[in-house]
């Protein structure tokens, strides 16, 4: 390793093992997904992360060293549009950070406000139930039967107070369920309503992580992916679907015991999400500071 101006330089014998370790870790999830896609099979838990978040298996498996790190003898990175190569050293082009600054400022606000918000433990995962209320023929996961049938599922929604605070879950509520929610959420409300007890908020740290690529070191993406997978498992276990054929044990949130179990899972996921959120916030704040230097303007990065 050597240092050039503003860049730490890694030779190939140093950076390649890191890239290979990252790829091997990612392939634990990407290979089964690609095989299912090849044969036309579906896994409502694992495949969801690739399909809903629209980040390709190849991108997940690709390692980036982050801004300020140069790689010697790396045609793999030199071929990527976001990299610049000089004297055999390929590194992320810092000038490309300028166009990212508005999004980074929004992400910083979202992460800070979510971190500081009071967690809520009263939704009981009923968002998935609200997504099929009154629409049994238009279910999102047709390969999974409803545990309580259509009538039983609708009754659970009618007999509970819907407390969803996450706009990207709320937007999938059926027309009959949406008016029953305590909050009529819009995109403009997102930062105001996000809170760390929400399972989907922990899951969405994955989206915030991959949107930092290639400016952050990409281990954070795999950390966030694995957290999202854990959250998605809880999400589907608490859903109205019978997921036993996926090797998962349902969380019957229509019962007092199921509600208590769901809250325990919420608290566990919130604790796991906390260090991921903190690292993302540190990455975003650092990129805002670096971006301000690139454009020659005062930093607008807030304190964390």
RASUL-V193758 format. One record per residue. PHI is phi in radians with two decimals (NA if undefined). BURIAL is I if it has 16 or more other ideal C-beta (glycine too) atoms within 10 Angstrom, else O. Layout:
((PHI | BURIAL) (PHI | BURIAL))
This chain:
((NA | O) (-2.42 | O) (-2.13 | O) (-1.78 | O) (-1.11 | O) (1.18 | O) (-2.38 | I) (-1.55 | O) (-1.85 | I) (-1.94 | I) (-1.36 | O) (-1.11 | O) (-1.19 | O) (-1.59 | O) (-1.46 | I) (-1.10 | I) (-1.05 | O) (-1.17 | I) (-1.13 | I) (-1.21 | O) (-1.11 | O) (-1.10 | I) (-1.06 | O) (-1.10 | O) (-1.12 | I) (-1.16 | I) (-1.17 | O) (-1.00 | O) (-1.86 | I) (-1.28 | I) (-1.09 | O) (-1.07 | O) (-1.10 | I) (-1.13 | O) (-1.18 | O) (-1.08 | O) (-1.12 | O) (-1.13 | O) (-1.69 | O) (1.36 | O) (-1.65 | O) (-2.51 | O) (-2.25 | O) (-1.09 | I) (-1.61 | I) (-1.25 | I) (-1.20 | I) (-0.95 | I) (-1.15 | I) (-1.44 | I) (-1.43 | O) (-1.25 | O) (-1.49 | I) (1.00 | O) (-2.04 | I) (-1.24 | O) (-0.98 | I) (-1.11 | O) (-1.17 | I) (-1.09 | I) (-1.43 | I) (-1.49 | I) (-1.58 | I) (-2.08 | I) (-1.40 | I) (1.67 | I) (-1.11 | I) (1.59 | I) (-2.15 | I) (-1.83 | I) (-2.05 | I) (-1.44 | I) (0.97 | O) (-2.30 | I) (-1.07 | O) (-1.05 | O) (-1.46 | I) (-1.02 | O) (-1.36 | O) (-1.47 | O) (-1.10 | O) (-1.46 | O) (-1.85 | I) (-2.13 | O) (-2.16 | I) (-2.51 | O) (0.94 | O) (1.39 | O) (-1.97 | I) (-1.80 | I) (-2.58 | I) (-1.09 | I) (-1.28 | I) (-1.10 | I) (-1.14 | O) (-1.29 | I) (-1.20 | I) (-0.96 | O) (-1.23 | O) (-1.52 | I) (-1.05 | I) (-1.03 | O) (-1.13 | O) (-1.17 | I) (-1.13 | I) (-1.11 | O) (-1.11 | I) (-1.04 | I) (-1.10 | O) (-1.07 | I) (-1.13 | I) (-1.18 | I) (-1.16 | O) (-1.16 | I) (-0.97 | I) (-1.56 | O) (-1.31 | I) (-1.28 | O) (-1.18 | O) (-2.07 | O) (-2.16 | I) (-2.05 | O) (-1.50 | I) (1.01 | I) (1.18 | I) (-1.38 | I) (-1.08 | I) (-1.14 | I) (-1.18 | I) (-1.19 | I) (-1.36 | I) (-2.13 | I) (-1.04 | I) (1.21 | O) (-2.51 | O) (-1.11 | O) (-1.50 | O) (-2.16 | O) (-1.14 | I) (-1.30 | O) (-2.05 | I) (-1.22 | O) (-1.35 | O) (-1.97 | I) (-1.24 | O) (-1.37 | I) (-1.02 | I) (-1.83 | I) (1.29 | O) (-1.14 | I) (-1.15 | O) (-1.14 | O) (-1.12 | I) (-1.09 | I) (-1.16 | O) (-1.05 | I) (-1.12 | I) (-1.14 | O) (-1.63 | O) (-2.16 | I) (-1.58 | O) (-1.36 | I) (-2.19 | O) (-1.15 | I) (-2.01 | I) (-1.94 | I) (-1.09 | I) (-1.37 | I) (-1.56 | I) (-1.04 | I) (-1.18 | O) (-1.71 | O) (-1.07 | I) (-1.22 | I) (-1.01 | O) (-1.43 | O) (-1.57 | I) (-0.96 | I) (-1.17 | O) (-1.43 | I) (-1.31 | I) (-1.14 | O) (-2.19 | O) (-1.62 | O) (-1.47 | I) (-2.27 | O) (-1.03 | O) (-1.14 | O) (-1.55 | O) (-0.99 | I) (-1.10 | O) (-1.23 | O) (-1.77 | I) (-1.06 | I) (-2.65 | I) (-1.26 | I) (-1.40 | I) (-1.31 | I) (-1.08 | I) (-1.23 | I) (-1.13 | I) (-1.11 | I) (-1.10 | I) (-1.28 | I) (-1.03 | I) (-1.08 | I) (-1.08 | I) (-1.10 | I) (-1.21 | I) (-1.25 | I) (-1.24 | I) (-1.45 | I) (-1.23 | I) (-1.67 | I) (-1.41 | I) (-2.03 | I) (-1.19 | I) (-1.42 | I) (-1.03 | I) (-1.07 | I) (-1.21 | I) (-1.19 | I) (-1.03 | I) (-1.22 | I) (-1.09 | I) (-1.19 | I) (-1.11 | I) (-1.08 | I) (-1.12 | I) (-1.05 | I) (-1.12 | I) (-1.13 | I) (-1.08 | I) (-1.09 | I) (-0.95 | I) (-1.34 | I) (-1.11 | I) (-1.55 | I) (-1.35 | I) (-1.35 | I) (-1.46 | I) (-1.45 | O) (-1.92 | I) (-1.13 | O) (-1.25 | O) (-1.68 | I) (1.40 | O) (-1.92 | I) (-1.69 | O) (-1.05 | I) (-1.82 | I) (-1.37 | I) (-1.20 | I) (-1.34 | I) (-1.98 | O) (-1.10 | O) (-1.13 | O) (-1.14 | I) (-1.06 | I) (-1.11 | O) (-1.15 | I) (-1.09 | I) (-1.11 | I) (-1.05 | O) (-1.17 | I) (-0.99 | I) (-1.13 | O) (-1.11 | O) (-1.14 | I) (-1.08 | I) (-1.18 | O) (-1.20 | I) (-1.29 | I) (-0.99 | O) (-1.20 | O) (-1.14 | I) (-1.08 | I) (-1.10 | O) (-1.17 | I) (-1.06 | I) (-1.12 | I) (-1.12 | O) (-1.11 | I) (-1.12 | I) (-1.09 | I) (-1.11 | I) (-1.19 | I) (-1.11 | I) (-1.14 | O) (-1.17 | I) (-1.12 | I) (-1.09 | I) (-1.20 | O) (-1.12 | O) (-1.54 | O) (1.26 | O) (-2.08 | O) (-1.07 | O) (-1.16 | O) (-1.85 | O) (-1.13 | I) (-1.45 | O) (-1.34 | O) (-2.20 | O))
